[in-house]
């Protein structure tokens, strides 16, 4: 830092706020919007896009339930239905379930660890554009009647060149590449942010539980996602250039695909669930008015869940003829993972029991999560048994189980998180009355939709069928299930209305309307471009409760340049001042170049050669060296 450069200890009050906002702000206009590297802007875009895909996935589910409400229904044919259930599963798992957890991390983790921006902010911006384009690509294909029709898992040989001519399966496979590149990029940014950009004094045992959840989740993403990218890439090679990875006649193995896919697919369940544990911890602590009971146990349970999630994938393959010894091992590991999940439930209930809980809308959705997720976990223990799994495999019992786990374990906590952090995002409160109506509609509608599916599965109704005969006796339960689905969908329409109306006319929130204790509530609502005028110093797990007057802060950072404090990994000791990258259009241009390469490669392998040229040019612009001050101790 040059001697005449203005520092934040030389100016104070509104002048400091205004100068920092100018330094860290985003330019106006389209170019400015596309160039921004502000984690809050990118995070809001991530969240809004993921919720848009949630509604699209829900709409496709409603159409499926309309078809299945009556036997021999002729609302749609088998081809459209196959595309519809493929798009529903693909959207919910790849375009909503995984990105929504990372979206909250992008917005909240820098605020919660007390820094001004996420690590690698240009990479973070690039990740959003790649995710958006990949999602739009597959939905445009669906609208044009060339959407994938091979299920969200795209098993071979059904998805191979012999049984799926055309480009439908290719769109699915390339969408995987888009979303997984985005997911890994965000995970890297989150890990580095948590390890190196925490506020001074935030030791490992003072990191908020939400941040711990996102950190573990990011590691699971980095280790799990390459498996599904390998599966989709080799599938495309079989389809486009004549390789035989999955062709048994030429030495390939169709089961190899399932192993690759589910080595990702079961950790993905926990990639969806782990961020939700962070949301639940934050909400439970705030509305219990006490620190988390069993903080260390909760952290170790998160780590154990992430580790054990990689040892469960074969329980999706019990009917494929694997050796019984292997099946026994995966039965045991499938039951073992219930232990850290049970510990977390116990600690949350202990926090509520020993606190003074205030039952506002966010906590209501957490209570709904307790009931639904535990019920889904119990049916999961049942499915870990090979004999029972063999009987109900590919029936609606399995459909009921994973919706109880995924909607109970992610969507209900997500809704609670939106109600909880909406004041931080917008500066306004959501309607509490509408929130309670929303909860009861969602809770009743969900259970009316999915509990009868257990019975349908035990009665033998297979999944992925577009119609059934009246003689099977499934009509009344399917009609009741479809009614529940409409009730459940109506709750989300009410949710959307609450979001829109509250953003425009909601009560002004103030910086900390819930009286929470973590650092994001020390920033303005919504936060300014610089997040904090001065970087706080952390002395407690709930710093706002420990320092009710004002937080201690660090001074000496530049006001005229984008400086952040780099801290040590374990004890959070201030180590360096680092300059973070300025806004740039090049991440957006790199995403466009990536799109050209990926979509072109669906039609010719030469696209990998020629498409690398614009991508290389975009990366050169991205990393072109600029004169800047050196990082200082």
C-alpha positions, 0 to 999 in steps of 0.5 A: 500500500502506498503511503498516500493511499487512503486507509479505512482508519483515516476516514469514518462514518458515511464518507467511509461507507460511500467511498467503499461502496464506490470501490466495491460497487458494480457499474450500471447497464448491461455490461456492468451487470454481466461483468459483476463479481459481487458474490451477493449479486451472483448469489441472488441470481443463483437462488432465483434461477434455482427456484425457477427450476424448482417451479418448472420441476413442480409443474412437470410433476403436476402434469404427471399426476394429472395423467396418473389420476385416472386409469387409462387416461389419454391426457398424454402419450407415452413419448411425452410422458417419458420426456416429462418424467425425465425432465422432472427428475433431471431438473430437480436433481441437477438444476435445483437440488445441487445448485440451491445449496451452493447458491446460498453458500455463494451469498451467505458464506462470505458474510458469515465468515466476515469478509468482503467477497468470495474467493475467486470471484470471477470463477464464481461468476463464470460458474453461474453463467455456465449453470444458467446456459446448461439449464436453459439448453435442456429446457429449450430442447424439451419445448422443441420436443427433443428433450431427453426421454431416458430418465434422470439417470439415463441408464444404458443400454436404453440411452445408448446409440442402439435404443436412443437415436437422435440427440435427446440423450445427448442433451441430457449428457451435455447438461450434466457437463454444464452443471457439474463444471459449475458445481465444482467451480463454486465448491472450490471458491467456497472451500478457499473462502472458508479456509483463508478469508475468515474474519480474524479470531474465527478459529475452527471451533467458532465457524458457524454451523451453516458454514461447516455444512457448506464446507463439507458439502463442497468437498463432497461435490469435488469428489463426487461430481467427476464420477457422473461427468465421466459417466456422461462423457463416456456415454456421449463417446459411445453415442457419437464416436463409436466407442464401446464403454457400455457395449458388452458385445465389444468388451464393455459393461453396462453395469459400469455405467451404474457404478459410475452414476451411483458413486455420484448419485448417492453422495448427491443425496447428501449434497442436497441434504448437507446445506439443509442441515446448515439452514436448520442449525442457523434457524434452530439456534436463532429461534431457541435463543441459545447456542447450539447444543452439541456443536462439536458433535454436529460438526463431526456428524457433518464430516461423518455424513460426507465421508460415509455417503461414498460407501452407499452407492451399491444399495441402488443396485441390489437387483443387478446380481452383485455378489451377496457379500458385497450386498451385505457390506452396503446394507451395513453402511446404509444403516450406519449413516443413520447414526450421524443423521440421528445425532444431528436430530438429537442435537437440534431437539436438545437445542430447542428443549434447553432454549426458549423457542419462538415459533415463527414461520422459519422454525415451523418449516424446520419442525416439518422437516423433522417429521418428514425427514425422519419418516423418509429415513425410516423407509430408507433403513427398510430399503437397505435390507436386500430382501425388501429392496428386491420386492419393492425395487422400481415401485412407487414405494421407492418414489415415496421414500426418496421424495420424503428424504429429498423434499423433507430433507431439502425443500422444507428447510429451504423454505424456512431458510428463505423466510429466515434470510429474506430480510437480509436479501431484500431488507423487508420481512415476509408475511408471517400470516401467509407463511403459516398458511403456506406451511400447513398447505405444504405439510398437508399437501406433501403427506397427502401426495407421497404417503399413499405412494408407499401403499401403491408400491406395496400393491405392486404399482411400478414407477415410470409407467404412463398409465394402468388398467382399472382392474389393478385397483390403483385408481382411488389412491392415485386420484387422492395422490393427485389431489394432494399434489395440487394442494402441495403445488398451491402452497408454492403458488402462495409462497411465490406470491408472498415473495413478490408482495413482500419484496415490494410492500413488506415491513422494513426489516432493519439489520437484524430483525430476528436477533440472530448471533452470526456475522451476516446480521451485522451487515446492513439489510440488504448488504452494501457492496463492501459487506462490512465497512471494517472487517470484524474480529470474532471472539465467540461462536455467536459474535453478535450475542457476545458483543451486543454493543458493537463488534471489535474491528480490524482497520488499515485496509485500503479504501481505494482498492479491493483489499481483503484480509487473508487469515491462517487456516486453523486459528484465524490469525490475520496474515496478509492483505490481498487484492481481489479481482475487479469486475470483468466481462471475460467470465461471461465471454468464457461461459459463451465460449464454453457453450459453443464448445459443449454444444458443438461437441454434441454434433462433431468431435471437431468442435473440441478442437475449434471450440477451444480457440474462442475459449482460450481467447476468453481465458487470455482476456480473463487472466491478462495481467494488470498492474496492481499493488502486491499483497502485503503482510 
